[in-house]
Amino acid sequence: MEPYRPISCDLHDHLEIACLRRLRLQVELTDGTQVEGRALTTVSTPAKEEFLRLESADGVRDLRLDQLHAIRALDDESGFGRVVLSA
């Protein structure tokens, strides 16, 4: 896997808000796959990599932030919309 590339603070803030609100998200990964689940928290490793912890139907998953392409809130009342995290 490629070395971790930190995402911008603005984009990180969107993820933090999603976690604080425990939003159900559809997450699009840079490889084209999609994952749905509830945003729980963000996690940092000693190697300075950051992950979105998501509770999905398959259990809890940690998705590396630089592998996220976009997130979209599935909770209609959230007003969160779709946020593109990578180009």
Secondary structure, 3 states (H helix, E strand, C coil): CCCCCCCCHHHHHHHHHHHHCCCEEEEEECCCCEEEEEEEEEEECCCCCEEEEEEECCEEEEEEHHHEEEEEECCHHHCCCEEECCC
